[in-house]
């Protein structure tokens, strides 16, 4: 039986609050078909009440340390890569950004392809759209520039070099005996420390996703944008059929009924008594749904 583990990062009050919404929505639409794991960098544990809420959603909280030498300079976005390298008992590993909410059932086994990493292209060319940055990035690893193109998912939906949103990265447990997450971290750290190219922050994770796959001969499987559907600055689209909303900031969810429905479901699930024990800062994050820009 194929086992799926979905994991995300909860560090600090903001991500703790967002993680509860994500976990509640995943349980609502997937039940116990998947394991849910929330990683806590540097042991920054939530309050006892918030830990109990995660436990009620059957989320395994796991702490890990971020080495001081992990990156050339502090890079909180890189905690997703470090979390990905942690051991899990699963056949399929799915990383999700914490600022996401599941709004429909998903067959995570069905989105996988043998020997490939499943990803959604980025919305816009946020790094390397001009100049020779990508040429220098590939040359750093003695790789030719790729000839294939992907179609980005927002605005002009232009064709671009392989470039993916790192908010959802689904990978198999092994690629010919190699651990994809460890290869991703090795590539990202090398690029961070040794490649003299600008603008790496905060895009280092996304830059090095295609570089990792190219270095080690691992293919990418482009899955529909509905699995990582960005709504930042995007008015409600009644004909859209997203499965996961990537909202970036709580206030962007206010115009999307699917988002507010999951917020209501989570609050009903946890109940007033449990929520009243939370630190006020956690509740303030949820109240930011209707906050002005």
BELFEN-V977899 format. One record per backbone hydrogen bond with DSSP energy under -0.5 kcal/mol. NH is the residue of the N-H (numbers start at 0). CO is the residue of the C=O. If there is no record, write none. Layout:
BEGIN
NH | CO
NH | CO
END
This chain:
BEGIN
4 | 91
5 | 34
6 | 93
7 | 36
9 | 38
11 | 43
14 | 10
15 | 11
16 | 12
17 | 13
18 | 14
19 | 15
20 | 16
21 | 17
22 | 18
23 | 19
24 | 20
25 | 21
26 | 22
27 | 23
28 | 24
29 | 25
30 | 26
32 | 29
34 | 3
35 | 57
36 | 5
37 | 59
38 | 7
38 | 36
39 | 61
40 | 38
41 | 63
42 | 39
42 | 63
43 | 40
44 | 42
50 | 46
51 | 47
52 | 48
53 | 49
54 | 50
55 | 51
56 | 52
56 | 53
57 | 54
58 | 53
59 | 35
59 | 57
60 | 58
61 | 37
61 | 59
63 | 39
66 | 64
69 | 66
77 | 74
78 | 75
79 | 76
80 | 77
81 | 77
82 | 78
83 | 79
84 | 80
85 | 82
89 | 87
90 | 2
91 | 2
92 | 170
93 | 4
94 | 92
94 | 168
95 | 6
96 | 166
99 | 97
100 | 244
102 | 242
103 | 242
107 | 105
110 | 106
111 | 108
115 | 112
116 | 218
117 | 169
118 | 220
119 | 164
121 | 162
125 | 123
132 | 129
135 | 131
136 | 132
137 | 133
138 | 134
139 | 135
140 | 136
140 | 137
141 | 138
142 | 137
149 | 159
151 | 149
151 | 157
152 | 121
153 | 122
156 | 153
159 | 149
164 | 119
165 | 163
167 | 164
168 | 94
169 | 117
170 | 92
172 | 90
174 | 177
175 | 173
177 | 174
179 | 177
182 | 178
183 | 179
184 | 180
185 | 181
186 | 182
187 | 183
188 | 184
189 | 185
190 | 186
191 | 187
192 | 188
193 | 189
194 | 190
195 | 193
196 | 194
203 | 199
204 | 201
206 | 202
207 | 203
208 | 204
209 | 205
210 | 206
211 | 207
212 | 208
213 | 209
214 | 210
215 | 211
216 | 212
216 | 213
217 | 212
218 | 114
220 | 116
221 | 219
222 | 118
222 | 220
226 | 223
227 | 224
228 | 225
228 | 243
229 | 227
230 | 245
231 | 245
233 | 230
234 | 232
237 | 235
239 | 236
242 | 225
243 | 225
244 | 100
245 | 228
246 | 98
246 | 244
247 | 98
248 | 246
251 | 248
252 | 249
253 | 250
253 | 288
254 | 251
255 | 252
256 | 254
258 | 255
259 | 255
260 | 256
261 | 257
262 | 258
263 | 259
264 | 260
265 | 261
266 | 262
267 | 263
268 | 264
269 | 265
270 | 266
273 | 269
274 | 270
275 | 271
276 | 272
276 | 273
277 | 274
281 | 278
282 | 278
283 | 279
284 | 280
285 | 281
286 | 282
287 | 283
287 | 284
288 | 285
289 | 286
290 | 287
END
